[in-house]
């Protein structure tokens, strides 16, 4: 494997890892905040109808 | 294992590490191990309150308030560095300044802010350890903080240290959005602790 190929493989690795972790973060925290907002709406409904 | 597959798996070390870590965290979250670990940590949190930091934090409200002020200022510094760097990556601001220059300078500010945030955060946690132990939002903050630190030093920085023109634009934008999301969550859950369980 040439030095150029190694660099390209490393670049692919770090980009794939970045996509994997970024997607996980976005999915997890969007769900987390959606649940929090929903629970606030429920509380407001219970308080004020 | 053949030479080709060994070379392929060897060159995807970061991806394999990330996927394994995510799967391990998921397995931990949905198993009884999470509750067992939480129960075992109770003694540790009680001990935190008896340390000099815990005693000072609980006894002198003024000291706690001053440390908290530095915590918030450092958080503002860290947040500012994140917003400026990520907004530049998204192409929203400072488009006339090279992204490399902004990324390098904001990273130094970020690291300084993070060190102060962690130091003051540990002091504050000792003072209110008995309270935060019972707050789910505190554990979500710790999860977000650990994710953020791992993300910055293991993924974001190594990726963005390379030639930005070689990185796919969609990857850059994904990294910028997730970075902002994770640090906004750290800040928001941190403030939430102040309003919860009192």
gemmi code that builds the backbone of each chain (N, CA, C; Angstrom):
import gemmi

chains = {
    "A": [
        ("UNK", (0.854, -1.209, 0.000), (0.000, 0.000, 0.000), (0.882, 1.249, 0.000)),
        ("UNK", (0.676, 2.142, -0.967), (1.508, 3.336, -1.024), (1.085, 4.338, 0.056)),
        ("UNK", (1.949, 5.347, 0.261), (1.659, 6.368, 1.281), (0.361, 7.111, 0.949)),
        ("UNK", (0.152, 7.351, -0.342), (-1.050, 8.063, -0.788), (-2.315, 7.250, -0.490)),
        ("UNK", (-2.207, 5.934, -0.760), (-3.351, 5.042, -0.480), (-3.653, 5.006, 1.014)),
        ("UNK", (-2.574, 4.978, 1.809), (-2.752, 4.944, 3.272), (-3.467, 6.206, 3.749)),
        ("UNK", (-3.044, 7.354, 3.208), (-3.680, 8.623, 3.578), (-5.144, 8.648, 3.174)),
        ("UNK", (-5.418, 8.116, 1.974), (-6.807, 8.080, 1.487), (-7.647, 7.169, 2.372)),
        ("UNK", (-7.084, 6.024, 2.766), (-7.816, 5.086, 3.638), (-8.088, 5.721, 5.001)),
        ("UNK", (-7.092, 6.451, 5.520), (-7.243, 7.108, 6.829), (-8.326, 8.193, 6.750)),
        ("UNK", (-8.320, 8.900, 5.621), (-9.315, 9.954, 5.396), (-10.718, 9.342, 5.345)),
        ("UNK", (-10.829, 8.211, 4.634), (-12.120, 7.510, 4.561), (-12.574, 7.085, 5.944)),
        ("UNK", (-11.625, 6.560, 6.734), (-11.942, 6.081, 8.078), (-12.473, 7.213, 8.951)),
        ("UNK", (-11.746, 8.320, 8.971), (-12.143, 9.427, 9.862), (-13.465, 10.045, 9.391)),
        ("UNK", (-13.695, 10.064, 8.074), (-14.966, 10.607, 7.570), (-16.129, 9.679, 7.897)),
        ("UNK", (-15.922, 8.368, 7.756), (-16.992, 7.405, 8.071), (-17.311, 7.453, 9.560)),
        ("UNK", (-16.257, 7.523, 10.386), (-16.463, 7.616, 11.836), (-17.225, 8.895, 12.181)),
        ("UNK", (-16.872, 9.995, 11.503), (-17.544, 11.279, 11.760), (-19.019, 11.196, 11.389)),
        ("UNK", (-19.325, 10.561, 10.270), (-20.732, 10.417, 9.861), (-21.486, 9.554, 10.875)),
        ("UNK", (-20.852, 8.455, 11.325), (-21.506, 7.534, 12.269), (-21.828, 8.240, 13.582)),
        ("UNK", (-20.840, 8.921, 14.142), (-21.066, 9.555, 15.455), (-21.980, 10.778, 15.334)),
        ("UNK", (-21.839, 11.540, 14.241), (-22.687, 12.726, 14.061), (-24.149, 12.319, 13.927)),
        ("UNK", (-24.399, 11.273, 13.131), (-25.778, 10.807, 12.950), (-26.351, 10.329, 14.285)),
        ("UNK", (-25.534, 9.579, 15.053), (-25.996, 9.090, 16.358), (-26.334, 10.261, 17.275)),
        ("UNK", (-25.444, 11.258, 17.320), (-25.666, 12.432, 18.183), (-26.954, 13.150, 17.782)),
        ("UNK", (-27.110, 13.396, 16.486), (-28.290, 14.146, 16.019), (-29.570, 13.375, 16.342)),
        ("UNK", (-29.598, 12.080, 16.028), (-30.804, 11.273, 16.287), (-31.117, 11.247, 17.786)),
        ("UNK", (-30.094, 10.962, 18.608), (-30.319, 10.844, 20.057), (-30.829, 12.146, 20.664)),
        ("UNK", (-30.129, 13.256, 20.369), (-30.496, 14.507, 21.032), (-31.780, 15.123, 20.469)),
        ("UNK", (-32.096, 14.861, 19.202), (-33.376, 15.336, 18.659), (-34.519, 14.596, 19.365)),
        ("UNK", (-34.367, 13.269, 19.541), (-35.389, 12.492, 20.264), (-35.489, 12.988, 21.714)),
        ("UNK", (-34.320, 13.207, 22.349), (-34.297, 13.652, 23.747), (-35.055, 14.969, 23.916)),
        ("UNK", (-34.745, 15.950, 23.070), (-35.401, 17.255, 23.212), (-36.869, 17.193, 22.794)),
        ("UNK", (-37.203, 16.335, 21.829), (-38.608, 16.181, 21.429), (-39.420, 15.647, 22.615)),
        ("UNK", (-38.867, 14.665, 23.340), (-39.553, 14.110, 24.518), (-39.714, 15.182, 25.592)),
        ("UNK", (-38.650, 15.977, 25.808), (-38.719, 17.032, 26.831), (-39.784, 18.075, 26.494)),
        ("UNK", (-39.819, 18.487, 25.221), (-40.797, 19.499, 24.792), (-42.216, 18.938, 24.939)),
        ("UNK", (-42.383, 17.652, 24.583), (-43.689, 17.010, 24.687), (-44.159, 16.957, 26.144)),
        ("UNK", (-43.209, 16.670, 27.061), (-43.604, 16.582, 28.475), (-43.986, 17.964, 29.019)),
        ("UNK", (-43.328, 19.020, 28.515), (-43.701, 20.387, 28.925), (-45.100, 20.718, 28.416)),
        ("UNK", (-45.391, 20.313, 27.170), (-46.735, 20.557, 26.601), (-47.797, 19.830, 27.414)),
        ("UNK", (-47.482, 18.596, 27.826), (-48.432, 17.830, 28.660), (-48.688, 18.538, 29.984)),
        ("UNK", (-47.609, 19.021, 30.599), (-47.737, 19.730, 31.880), (-48.577, 21.001, 31.723)),
        ("UNK", (-48.323, 21.749, 30.636), (-49.086, 22.975, 30.383), (-50.559, 22.651, 30.156)),
        ("UNK", (-50.811, 21.537, 29.444), (-52.199, 21.111, 29.205), (-52.895, 20.771, 30.514)),
        ("UNK", (-52.147, 20.072, 31.400), (-52.735, 19.691, 32.690), (-53.010, 20.930, 33.552)),
        ("UNK", (-52.111, 21.919, 33.447), (-52.240, 23.123, 34.277), (-53.322, 24.081, 33.764)),
        ("UNK", (-53.352, 24.266, 32.449), (-54.236, 25.294, 31.892), (-55.318, 24.753, 30.956)),
        ("UNK", (-55.292, 23.441, 30.700), (-56.323, 22.838, 29.858), (-56.075, 22.999, 28.375)),
    ],
    "B": [
        ("UNK", (-7.588, -14.706, 8.867), (-8.008, -13.470, 8.176), (-7.056, -13.196, 7.002)),
        ("UNK", (-7.615, -12.869, 5.863), (-6.748, -12.621, 4.716), (-6.035, -11.279, 4.877)),
        ("UNK", (-5.000, -11.095, 4.065), (-4.228, -9.847, 4.170), (-5.096, -8.649, 3.832)),
        ("UNK", (-5.969, -8.812, 2.797), (-6.802, -7.693, 2.367), (-7.777, -7.275, 3.466)),
        ("UNK", (-8.468, -8.275, 4.061), (-9.448, -7.902, 5.091), (-8.758, -7.343, 6.331)),
        ("UNK", (-7.557, -7.856, 6.628), (-6.802, -7.322, 7.774), (-6.442, -5.865, 7.528)),
        ("UNK", (-6.011, -5.574, 6.282), (-5.648, -4.198, 5.941), (-6.868, -3.296, 6.000)),
        ("UNK", (-8.025, -3.821, 5.476), (-9.244, -3.020, 5.464), (-9.707, -2.703, 6.881)),
        ("UNK", (-9.766, -3.735, 7.759), (-10.231, -3.474, 9.124), (-9.232, -2.606, 9.875)),
        ("UNK", (-7.932, -2.756, 9.534), (-6.905, -1.936, 10.173), (-7.035, -0.483, 9.813)),
        ("UNK", (-7.485, -0.184, 8.582), (-7.579, 1.206, 8.159), (-8.896, 1.850, 8.612)),
        ("UNK", (-9.790, 1.062, 9.184), (-11.061, 1.611, 9.674), (-11.128, 1.548, 11.210)),
        ("UNK", (-10.002, 1.785, 11.842), (-9.918, 1.690, 13.303), (-10.892, 2.642, 13.995)),
        ("UNK", (-10.919, 3.895, 13.532), (-11.781, 4.900, 14.171), (-13.257, 4.525, 14.039)),
        ("UNK", (-13.650, 4.111, 12.840), (-15.060, 3.751, 12.608), (-15.451, 2.576, 13.493)),
        ("UNK", (-14.587, 1.558, 13.548), (-14.878, 0.376, 14.365), (-14.985, 0.770, 15.840)),
        ("UNK", (-14.068, 1.648, 16.293), (-14.101, 2.112, 17.689), (-15.412, 2.838, 17.995)),
        ("UNK", (-15.809, 3.733, 17.089), (-17.039, 4.518, 17.296), (-18.260, 3.607, 17.357)),
        ("UNK", (-18.374, 2.700, 16.391), (-19.546, 1.804, 16.347), (-19.579, 0.911, 17.592)),
        ("UNK", (-18.415, 0.372, 17.976), (-18.350, -0.484, 19.175), (-18.776, 0.291, 20.413)),
        ("UNK", (-18.270, 1.535, 20.517), (-18.597, 2.370, 21.678), (-20.094, 2.672, 21.754)),
        ("UNK", (-20.683, 3.015, 20.618), (-22.126, 3.315, 20.580), (-22.926, 2.077, 20.986)),
        ("UNK", (-22.536, 0.903, 20.465), (-23.242, -0.345, 20.799), (-23.088, -0.677, 22.290)),
        ("UNK", (-21.880, -0.454, 22.820), (-21.648, -0.713, 24.252), (-22.509, 0.200, 25.133)),
        ("UNK", (-22.587, 1.493, 24.745), (-23.398, 2.443, 25.519), (-24.875, 2.054, 25.468)),
        ("UNK", (-25.334, 1.632, 24.271), (-26.729, 1.200, 24.130), (-27.000, -0.022, 24.996)),
        ("UNK", (-26.079, -0.992, 24.964), (-26.242, -2.218, 25.761), (-26.264, -1.869, 27.248)),
        ("UNK", (-25.384, -0.950, 27.646), (-25.316, -0.497, 29.047), (-26.634, 0.181, 29.463)),
        ("UNK", (-27.168, 1.044, 28.565), (-28.382, 1.797, 28.878), (-29.588, 0.897, 29.081)),
        ("UNK", (-29.670, -0.177, 28.292), (-30.863, -1.021, 28.346), (-30.679, -2.263, 29.216)),
        ("UNK", (-29.582, -2.309, 29.974), (-29.370, -3.468, 30.848), (-29.505, -3.036, 32.316)),
        ("UNK", (-29.522, -4.024, 33.209), (-29.620, -3.709, 34.644), (-28.308, -3.123, 35.172)),
        ("UNK", (-27.276, -3.203, 34.365), (-25.959, -2.690, 34.761), (-26.013, -1.176, 35.032)),
        ("UNK", (-26.857, -0.483, 34.258), (-26.980, 0.979, 34.422), (-27.476, 1.310, 35.837)),
        ("UNK", (-28.550, 0.616, 36.257), (-29.119, 0.856, 37.586), (-28.141, 0.425, 38.689)),
        ("UNK", (-27.475, -0.714, 38.472), (-26.506, -1.196, 39.465), (-25.361, -0.200, 39.651)),
        ("UNK", (-24.867, 0.322, 38.525), (-23.765, 1.291, 38.581), (-24.215, 2.552, 39.312)),
        ("UNK", (-25.440, 2.996, 38.994), (-25.996, 4.201, 39.635), (-26.094, 3.994, 41.150)),
        ("UNK", (-26.579, 2.838, 41.567), (-26.699, 2.549, 43.008), (-25.324, 2.538, 43.681)),
        ("UNK", (-24.346, 1.953, 42.986), (-22.999, 1.876, 43.560), (-22.342, 3.246, 43.687)),
        ("UNK", (-22.760, 4.176, 42.820), (-22.152, 5.510, 42.843), (-22.650, 6.363, 44.015)),
        ("UNK", (-23.707, 5.923, 44.694), (-24.299, 6.725, 45.775), (-23.273, 7.045, 46.867)),
        ("UNK", (-22.501, 6.025, 47.257), (-21.474, 6.216, 48.292), (-20.457, 7.272, 47.851)),
        ("UNK", (-20.098, 7.205, 46.585), (-19.118, 8.152, 46.041), (-19.652, 9.587, 46.119)),
        ("UNK", (-20.937, 9.761, 45.795), (-21.524, 11.100, 45.847), (-21.633, 11.609, 47.286)),
        ("UNK", (-21.917, 10.690, 48.216), (-21.939, 11.097, 49.625), (-20.549, 11.545, 50.073)),
        ("UNK", (-19.536, 10.811, 49.612), (-18.149, 11.158, 49.942), (-17.772, 12.535, 49.357)),
        ("UNK", (-18.268, 12.811, 48.128), (-17.961, 14.102, 47.488), (-18.366, 15.281, 48.383)),
        ("UNK", (-19.505, 15.143, 49.050), (-19.983, 16.234, 49.912), (-19.100, 16.443, 51.147)),
        ("UNK", (-18.338, 15.403, 51.518), (-17.487, 15.525, 52.708), (-16.080, 16.039, 52.380)),
        ("UNK", (-15.770, 16.164, 51.092), (-14.443, 16.673, 50.702), (-14.370, 18.173, 51.011)),
        ("UNK", (-13.167, 18.763, 51.075), (-13.073, 20.217, 51.307), (-13.905, 21.026, 50.310)),
        ("UNK", (-13.911, 20.623, 49.042), (-14.733, 21.322, 48.032), (-16.207, 21.268, 48.427)),
        ("UNK", (-16.655, 20.069, 48.842), (-18.051, 19.884, 49.217), (-18.425, 20.726, 50.420)),
        ("UNK", (-17.546, 20.739, 51.430), (-17.823, 21.500, 52.653), (-17.858, 23.003, 52.353)),
        ("UNK", (-16.859, 23.476, 51.597), (-16.820, 24.916, 51.241), (-18.061, 25.281, 50.419)),
        ("UNK", (-18.369, 24.457, 49.414), (-19.514, 24.720, 48.539), (-20.828, 24.778, 49.293)),
        ("UNK", (-20.960, 23.899, 50.311), (-22.217, 23.859, 51.061), (-22.293, 24.952, 52.120)),
        ("UNK", (-21.115, 25.318, 52.674), (-21.106, 26.242, 53.808), (-21.122, 27.709, 53.382)),
        ("UNK", (-20.313, 28.039, 52.368), (-20.208, 29.440, 51.958), (-20.860, 29.646, 50.588)),
        ("UNK", (-22.071, 30.127, 50.634), (-22.823, 30.368, 49.401), (-22.107, 31.336, 48.467)),
        ("UNK", (-21.402, 32.312, 49.054), (-20.718, 33.319, 48.228), (-19.607, 32.678, 47.397)),
        ("UNK", (-18.882, 31.739, 48.011), (-17.799, 31.056, 47.277), (-18.400, 30.244, 46.133)),
        ("UNK", (-19.494, 29.530, 46.450), (-20.170, 28.744, 45.409), (-20.602, 29.649, 44.253)),
        ("UNK", (-21.175, 30.823, 44.607), (-21.673, 31.750, 43.582), (-20.533, 32.274, 42.704)),
        ("UNK", (-19.376, 32.570, 43.332), (-18.240, 33.093, 42.554), (-17.699, 32.006, 41.613)),
        ("UNK", (-17.581, 30.784, 42.148), (-17.101, 29.676, 41.300), (-18.091, 29.442, 40.163)),
        ("UNK", (-19.390, 29.534, 40.480), (-20.403, 29.344, 39.439), (-20.308, 30.430, 38.372)),
        ("UNK", (-19.974, 31.663, 38.821), (-19.817, 32.760, 37.855), (-18.696, 32.432, 36.861)),
        ("UNK", (-17.568, 31.913, 37.379), (-16.461, 31.528, 36.487), (-16.856, 30.348, 35.598)),
        ("UNK", (-17.667, 29.450, 36.167), (-18.157, 28.293, 35.395), (-18.981, 28.784, 34.194)),
        ("UNK", (-19.870, 29.747, 34.460), (-20.732, 30.263, 33.387), (-19.928, 31.069, 32.363)),
        ("UNK", (-18.939, 31.852, 32.864), (-18.102, 32.621, 31.934), (-17.293, 31.677, 31.032)),
        ("UNK", (-16.766, 30.607, 31.632), (-16.001, 29.630, 30.851), (-16.911, 28.910, 29.863)),
        ("UNK", (-18.142, 28.657, 30.280), (-19.111, 28.015, 29.390), (-19.428, 28.933, 28.202)),
        ("UNK", (-19.509, 30.245, 28.501), (-19.759, 31.223, 27.429), (-18.586, 31.238, 26.449)),
        ("UNK", (-17.365, 31.148, 27.006), (-16.145, 31.121, 26.183), (-16.152, 29.884, 25.280)),
        ("UNK", (-16.445, 28.743, 25.914), (-16.487, 27.466, 25.179), (-17.593, 27.504, 24.113)),
        ("UNK", (-18.778, 27.976, 24.535), (-19.910, 28.046, 23.609), (-19.629, 28.982, 22.446)),
        ("UNK", (-18.988, 30.107, 22.761), (-18.637, 31.063, 21.712), (-17.687, 30.448, 20.697)),
        ("UNK", (-16.694, 29.722, 21.214), (-15.716, 29.071, 20.320), (-16.412, 28.042, 19.425)),
        ("UNK", (-17.331, 27.294, 20.011), (-18.057, 26.268, 19.241), (-18.931, 26.920, 18.170)),
        ("UNK", (-19.669, 27.963, 18.569), (-20.591, 28.612, 17.625), (-19.816, 29.249, 16.469)),
        ("UNK", (-18.731, 29.961, 16.797), (-17.962, 30.637, 15.738), (-17.380, 29.599, 14.759)),
        ("UNK", (-16.768, 28.539, 15.309), (-16.143, 27.524, 14.436), (-17.196, 26.794, 13.601)),
        ("UNK", (-18.294, 26.388, 14.239), (-19.300, 25.614, 13.512), (-20.088, 26.464, 12.522)),
        ("UNK", (-20.353, 27.721, 12.909), (-21.050, 28.612, 11.969), (-20.168, 28.887, 10.756)),
        ("UNK", (-18.843, 28.964, 10.965), (-17.926, 29.146, 9.823), (-17.938, 27.906, 8.925)),
        ("UNK", (-17.979, 26.723, 9.559), (-18.027, 25.478, 8.779), (-19.319, 25.395, 7.955)),
        ("UNK", (-20.408, 25.936, 8.523), (-21.687, 25.923, 7.803), (-21.714, 27.012, 6.717)),
        ("UNK", (-20.738, 27.931, 6.778), (-20.678, 29.010, 5.798), (-21.580, 30.180, 6.144)),
        ("UNK", (-21.986, 30.271, 7.428), (-22.909, 31.338, 7.839), (-22.179, 32.644, 8.147)),
        ("UNK", (-20.971, 32.539, 8.703), (-20.260, 33.765, 9.108), (-18.788, 33.710, 8.683)),
        ("UNK", (-18.139, 34.873, 8.703), (-16.696, 35.009, 8.439), (-16.249, 34.247, 7.187)),
        ("UNK", (-17.073, 34.290, 6.151), (-16.752, 33.550, 4.929), (-15.473, 34.074, 4.266)),
        ("UNK", (-15.100, 35.343, 4.586), (-13.906, 35.936, 3.970), (-12.614, 35.559, 4.708)),
        ("UNK", (-12.744, 34.891, 5.849), (-11.555, 34.472, 6.604), (-11.365, 32.963, 6.407)),
        ("UNK", (-10.127, 32.521, 6.147), (-9.922, 31.083, 5.928), (-10.416, 30.253, 7.122)),
        ("UNK", (-11.147, 29.172, 6.812), (-11.720, 28.326, 7.866), (-10.624, 27.744, 8.765)),
        ("UNK", (-9.478, 27.418, 8.169), (-8.367, 26.839, 8.937), (-7.951, 27.753, 10.089)),
        ("UNK", (-7.844, 29.068, 9.769), (-7.421, 30.055, 10.764), (-8.439, 30.110, 11.916)),
        ("UNK", (-9.706, 30.146, 11.562), (-10.759, 30.222, 12.592), (-10.779, 28.946, 13.432)),
        ("UNK", (-10.662, 27.790, 12.774), (-10.717, 26.509, 13.506), (-9.566, 26.393, 14.500)),
        ("UNK", (-8.366, 26.763, 14.072), (-7.200, 26.649, 14.962), (-7.314, 27.590, 16.164)),
        ("UNK", (-7.744, 28.829, 15.893), (-7.825, 29.808, 16.993), (-8.954, 29.468, 17.956)),
        ("UNK", (-10.103, 29.076, 17.416), (-11.233, 28.768, 18.303), (-10.963, 27.502, 19.116)),
        ("UNK", (-10.168, 26.588, 18.569), (-9.878, 25.361, 19.324), (-9.088, 25.685, 20.598)),
        ("UNK", (-8.154, 26.644, 20.488), (-7.378, 27.040, 21.677), (-8.319, 27.638, 22.735)),
        ("UNK", (-9.233, 28.486, 22.294), (-10.198, 29.100, 23.222), (-11.082, 28.009, 23.827)),
        ("UNK", (-11.493, 27.069, 22.983), (-12.345, 25.963, 23.438), (-11.654, 25.167, 24.548)),
        ("UNK", (-10.379, 24.826, 24.337), (-9.649, 24.018, 25.323), (-9.528, 24.778, 26.645)),
        ("UNK", (-9.215, 26.087, 26.554), (-9.109, 26.895, 27.784), (-10.445, 26.919, 28.510)),
        ("UNK", (-11.522, 27.127, 27.772), (-12.858, 27.152, 28.369), (-13.211, 25.814, 28.998)),
        ("UNK", (-12.868, 24.736, 28.308), (-13.203, 23.388, 28.797), (-12.477, 23.081, 30.119)),
        ("UNK", (-11.206, 23.491, 30.204), (-10.437, 23.232, 31.434), (-11.093, 23.944, 32.628)),
        ("UNK", (-11.466, 25.225, 32.417), (-12.104, 25.977, 33.512), (-13.481, 25.393, 33.834)),
        ("UNK", (-14.232, 25.021, 32.802), (-15.568, 24.423, 33.016), (-15.450, 23.151, 33.860)),
        ("UNK", (-14.477, 22.297, 33.531), (-14.323, 21.031, 34.263), (-13.883, 21.285, 35.710)),
        ("UNK", (-12.905, 22.187, 35.887), (-12.391, 22.459, 37.243), (-13.483, 23.043, 38.137)),
        ("UNK", (-14.190, 24.059, 37.620), (-15.237, 24.688, 38.433), (-16.439, 23.748, 38.579)),
        ("UNK", (-16.694, 22.958, 37.553), (-17.817, 22.004, 37.586), (-17.620, 20.952, 38.666)),
        ("UNK", (-16.397, 20.466, 38.829), (-16.123, 19.460, 39.863), (-16.360, 20.075, 41.250)),
        ("UNK", (-15.881, 21.327, 41.424), (-16.091, 22.017, 42.709), (-17.589, 22.142, 43.006)),
        ("UNK", (-18.343, 22.595, 42.015), (-19.778, 22.804, 42.227), (-20.507, 21.484, 42.476)),
        ("UNK", (-20.099, 20.444, 41.746), (-20.748, 19.135, 41.913), (-20.546, 18.619, 43.342)),
        ("UNK", (-19.357, 18.876, 43.922), (-19.093, 18.429, 45.301), (-20.058, 19.110, 46.269)),
        ("UNK", (-20.340, 20.387, 46.038), (-21.207, 21.143, 46.933), (-22.658, 20.684, 46.917)),
        ("UNK", (-23.105, 20.164, 45.764), (-24.520, 19.762, 45.654), (-24.643, 18.295, 45.240)),
        ("UNK", (-23.657, 17.491, 45.631), (-23.617, 16.083, 45.184), (-24.864, 15.307, 45.597)),
        ("UNK", (-25.345, 15.567, 46.830), (-26.522, 14.849, 47.322), (-27.777, 15.159, 46.528)),
        ("UNK", (-27.803, 16.344, 45.913), (-28.973, 16.741, 45.114), (-28.866, 16.204, 43.682)),
        ("UNK", (-27.708, 16.434, 43.043), (-27.595, 16.093, 41.623), (-27.630, 14.589, 41.361)),
        ("UNK", (-27.248, 13.808, 42.388), (-27.265, 12.348, 42.215), (-28.654, 11.868, 41.799)),
        ("UNK", (-29.696, 12.518, 42.353), (-31.078, 12.072, 42.106), (-31.698, 12.690, 40.860)),
        ("UNK", (-30.975, 13.595, 40.190), (-31.554, 14.283, 39.033), (-31.186, 13.593, 37.715)),
        ("UNK", (-32.176, 13.076, 36.976), (-31.871, 12.465, 35.672), (-31.147, 13.432, 34.739)),
        ("UNK", (-31.520, 14.748, 34.838), (-30.927, 15.726, 33.926), (-29.410, 15.858, 34.138)),
        ("UNK", (-28.951, 15.628, 35.377), (-27.505, 15.673, 35.644), (-26.791, 14.556, 34.868)),
        ("UNK", (-27.411, 13.379, 34.839), (-26.773, 12.250, 34.141), (-26.803, 12.455, 32.633)),
        ("UNK", (-27.885, 13.108, 32.145), (-27.914, 13.433, 30.712), (-26.830, 14.462, 30.392)),
        ("UNK", (-26.602, 15.390, 31.333), (-25.538, 16.381, 31.109), (-24.178, 15.680, 31.034)),
        ("UNK", (-23.953, 14.730, 31.946), (-22.677, 14.013, 31.946), (-22.497, 13.220, 30.640)),
        ("UNK", (-23.618, 12.641, 30.182), (-23.564, 11.893, 28.914), (-23.217, 12.840, 27.758)),
        ("UNK", (-23.894, 14.013, 27.747), (-23.644, 14.987, 26.678), (-22.205, 15.514, 26.757)),
        ("UNK", (-21.737, 15.783, 27.972), (-20.372, 16.308, 28.152), (-19.326, 15.280, 27.696)),
        ("UNK", (-19.504, 14.033, 28.123), (-18.556, 12.979, 27.728), (-18.582, 12.794, 26.212)),
        ("UNK", (-19.802, 12.826, 25.641), (-19.935, 12.693, 24.182), (-19.235, 13.861, 23.486)),
        ("UNK", (-19.456, 15.070, 24.016), (-18.861, 16.265, 23.410), (-17.341, 16.211, 23.433)),
        ("UNK", (-16.768, 15.841, 24.578), (-15.302, 15.786, 24.695), (-14.738, 14.717, 23.763)),
        ("UNK", (-15.378, 13.537, 23.766), (-14.946, 12.451, 22.872), (-15.047, 12.898, 21.417)),
        ("UNK", (-16.166, 13.544, 21.096), (-16.418, 13.977, 19.721), (-15.369, 14.984, 19.251)),
        ("UNK", (-15.050, 15.939, 20.115), (-14.098, 16.994, 19.724), (-12.696, 16.414, 19.514)),
        ("UNK", (-12.215, 15.641, 20.513), (-10.813, 15.229, 20.464), (-10.568, 13.947, 19.645)),
        ("UNK", (-11.605, 13.137, 19.465), (-11.402, 11.872, 18.752), (-11.874, 11.946, 17.297)),
        ("UNK", (-12.860, 12.827, 17.030), (-13.439, 12.876, 15.677), (-13.236, 14.239, 15.009)),
        ("UNK", (-13.786, 15.292, 15.650), (-13.864, 16.598, 14.989), (-12.481, 17.168, 14.686)),
        ("UNK", (-11.632, 17.220, 15.714), (-10.302, 17.814, 15.547), (-9.435, 17.013, 14.553)),
        ("UNK", (-9.351, 15.678, 14.717), (-8.552, 14.915, 13.732), (-9.071, 15.066, 12.304)),
        ("UNK", (-10.405, 15.175, 12.169), (-10.976, 15.324, 10.823), (-10.649, 16.696, 10.241)),
        ("UNK", (-10.865, 17.738, 11.052), (-10.725, 19.098, 10.527), (-9.270, 19.570, 10.460)),
        ("UNK", (-8.352, 18.770, 11.033), (-6.919, 19.104, 10.906), (-6.442, 18.828, 9.482)),
        ("UNK", (-7.200, 17.992, 8.776), (-6.819, 17.665, 7.402), (-7.238, 18.784, 6.450)),
        ("UNK", (-6.847, 18.614, 5.200), (-7.206, 19.605, 4.189), (-8.732, 19.623, 4.037)),
        ("UNK", (-9.339, 20.762, 4.329), (-10.805, 20.846, 4.325), (-11.394, 20.591, 2.936)),
        ("UNK", (-10.591, 20.886, 1.894), (-11.096, 20.673, 0.533), (-11.240, 19.192, 0.193)),
        ("UNK", (-10.522, 18.347, 0.963), (-10.591, 16.904, 0.693), (-11.768, 16.240, 1.417)),
        ("UNK", (-12.355, 16.972, 2.369), (-13.474, 16.399, 3.139), (-14.776, 16.692, 2.400)),
        ("UNK", (-15.652, 15.672, 2.362), (-16.941, 15.872, 1.687), (-17.736, 16.954, 2.434)),
        ("UNK", (-18.306, 17.937, 1.711), (-19.027, 19.048, 2.361), (-20.135, 18.569, 3.300)),
        ("UNK", (-20.832, 17.496, 2.925), (-21.927, 17.002, 3.768), (-21.393, 16.515, 5.122)),
        ("UNK", (-20.182, 15.943, 5.118), (-19.573, 15.472, 6.373), (-19.240, 16.679, 7.258)),
        ("UNK", (-18.693, 17.724, 6.643), (-18.352, 18.946, 7.402), (-19.603, 19.531, 8.057)),
        ("UNK", (-20.697, 19.581, 7.292), (-21.949, 20.156, 7.819), (-22.551, 19.272, 8.911)),
        ("UNK", (-22.493, 17.951, 8.720), (-22.988, 17.025, 9.748), (-22.223, 17.208, 11.058)),
        ("UNK", (-20.902, 17.325, 10.930), (-20.048, 17.510, 12.118), (-20.386, 18.835, 12.804)),
        ("UNK", (-20.593, 19.884, 12.022), (-20.904, 21.207, 12.595), (-22.248, 21.172, 13.329)),
        ("UNK", (-23.261, 20.565, 12.707), (-24.597, 20.529, 13.328), (-24.572, 19.695, 14.613)),
        ("UNK", (-23.941, 18.521, 14.551), (-23.929, 17.663, 15.748), (-23.106, 18.304, 16.864)),
        ("UNK", (-22.038, 19.019, 16.497), (-21.221, 19.710, 17.486), (-22.058, 20.772, 18.217)),
        ("UNK", (-22.794, 21.578, 17.448), (-23.623, 22.621, 18.073), (-24.698, 21.983, 18.951)),
        ("UNK", (-25.301, 20.914, 18.455), (-26.377, 20.241, 19.195), (-25.881, 19.692, 20.531)),
        ("UNK", (-24.721, 19.047, 20.510), (-24.224, 18.419, 21.732), (-23.821, 19.477, 22.767)),
        ("UNK", (-23.222, 20.598, 22.332), (-22.797, 21.617, 23.307), (-23.960, 22.475, 23.784)),
        ("UNK", (-24.973, 22.653, 22.924), (-26.196, 23.331, 23.389), (-26.856, 22.472, 24.466)),
        ("UNK", (-26.842, 21.149, 24.263), (-27.429, 20.239, 25.261), (-26.645, 20.298, 26.572)),
        ("UNK", (-25.316, 20.352, 26.484), (-24.499, 20.461, 27.699), (-24.879, 21.729, 28.472)),
        ("UNK", (-24.980, 22.853, 27.753), (-25.296, 24.125, 28.412), (-26.720, 24.116, 28.969)),
        ("UNK", (-27.671, 23.634, 28.168), (-29.081, 23.667, 28.587), (-29.329, 22.743, 29.781)),
        ("UNK", (-28.796, 21.540, 29.733), (-29.005, 20.607, 30.854), (-28.280, 21.130, 32.105)),
        ("UNK", (-27.161, 21.814, 31.893), (-26.434, 22.406, 33.021), (-27.272, 23.453, 33.741)),
        ("UNK", (-27.901, 24.323, 32.969), (-28.763, 25.345, 33.580), (-29.983, 24.697, 34.212)),
        ("UNK", (-30.463, 23.634, 33.583), (-31.648, 22.923, 34.077), (-31.398, 22.388, 35.495)),
        ("UNK", (-30.169, 21.926, 35.742), (-29.833, 21.395, 37.075), (-30.151, 22.444, 38.145)),
        ("UNK", (-29.846, 23.705, 37.824), (-30.084, 24.791, 38.774), (-31.555, 24.967, 39.144)),
        ("UNK", (-32.449, 24.571, 38.229), (-33.887, 24.768, 38.476), (-34.584, 23.484, 38.917)),
        ("UNK", (-33.863, 22.377, 38.917), (-34.500, 21.089, 39.191), (-34.275, 20.650, 40.638)),
        ("UNK", (-35.262, 20.001, 41.190), (-35.139, 19.308, 42.470), (-34.885, 20.196, 43.674)),
        ("UNK", (-35.153, 21.514, 43.564), (-34.914, 22.364, 44.737), (-36.185, 22.529, 45.559)),
    ],
}
model = gemmi.Model(1)
for chain_id, residues in chains.items():
    chain = gemmi.Chain(chain_id)
    for i, (resn, *xyz) in enumerate(residues, 1):
        res = gemmi.Residue()
        res.name, res.seqid = resn, gemmi.SeqId(i, " ")
        for name, pos in zip(("N", "CA", "C"), xyz):
            atom = gemmi.Atom()
            atom.name, atom.element = name, gemmi.Element(name[0])
            atom.pos, atom.b_iso = gemmi.Position(*pos), 0.0
            res.add_atom(atom)
        chain.add_residue(res)
    model.add_chain(chain)
structure = gemmi.Structure()
structure.add_model(model)
structure.setup_entities()
